[in-house]
């Protein structure tokens, strides 16, 4: 998971595609198309399975990025599978906070007063 985040920060599409399971791999990566995207941080919230003897696992994470002067948050639970000793990203489920829920960035503010505002 962390290596894939680093690949996003470095706009390394070849690595991202190589670590994406062939069954769900896209042909292009939209977030890499925009050179104005600045990745600001990754927080791993939880991990299920994914150990040495496992063949599948999930990672819940929150990633922050800025695009065109707007701070954005991705909160996702990602599924991975291990094949021939290598882990591959399969897909993920996005979590969207409500306006009155705590902001996933951990600021302690409500989402509507923090990362949902444009121009952060």
N, C-alpha and C positions, 0 to 999 in steps of 0.2 A: 504494500500500500504506500509506504513512504517513498519507495523508489519511483512509483508512478507519479506521485505528487511532485517530486523533484524533476521528473521528465516534463511535467506541465510547466514548471517554473523556467526550465531551460528551452521550452518550445521544441522538445525532442520527440517529434511525432513518430519517428521510426521505432523508438523504444516502446512508446505507448501502444502502437499497433502490434509489435512483437509480443507484448505481454497481455494482449486482449484475446480472449478465446475466439477461435476461428468461426464458431457458430454465431457469435453476436458482434463481431468486429465490423465497425463502420468503414466506409470507403474514404471519408474525410473526417477531420477533427475540427469542428467550428471554433472552439476556444483557442486553438492554435493559429487560426487564420487572422486573428486580430492582434497586431503587434502592440496595441495599446493596453493589453491585459497585463497587470502586475499582480502576481500571487503574493499574498501577505502573510499567510500562516496556515498551519494544519494542526488540528487537535483530534487525536484518536480517542473516541468516547468509549468504545467497547469492542471486544473481539470475542467471537464464538468459534471454537474449534480452530483449525488452521495450523495445528501443530505438526511435528515431524511425521507422526503416524496417520494423520488425517488426509482425506482426499478432497475435502471441501471445507470452507470456512466463510465467515462473514466479518466485516469490519464496519463499524459505525464511525463516521468522521464528520468534522465540520471544517471546511476550508473557506478562507476569505480571499477575495481578490478584488482588485479595482480595475474598472474598465471605463474609459472616458470620464474620469473624475467621479464615478459612482462606485461606492463600496458594495459588493455583493457577497452573499453567503450561500454556500452549498452545504446542506446537511443531508447526508446520504448513508444508507446501509448498503454496502457493496457485497456481492457474492463472488467468491473465488473458487476455482477447482484446481487440483493438482494432477497433472498428467506427465508421466515419464520424468518425475522429479522436479517439474517446474510449475509454478503457480501462475494461473491466468485469470484475469478479470473477466467475469461473465456478464453481470449487469448490476444495476443498483436501483434502490427505491428512494426517491427524494422525500424528505420531510419538510413541510412548509409550516413555519410557526404562524400562529394567528397574531393579529395586531396587538392583543393584550397579553400574550404569553411572554415569558422572559426571553430576552434575545439570546440566540444560540452562541453569540460571540463571548458570552460570559461577563458582559459589562455590569450586569445587575439591573440594567434598565429594561423597560418593556420594549418589545420588538418595534412597536410603532414610533418610539422615541430614539431608536438607535439605528440598526442596520436597514430598516425598511425605508428610511429617509433617503432621498436622493442627494447626491453631492457630498456624502460622508467621506 
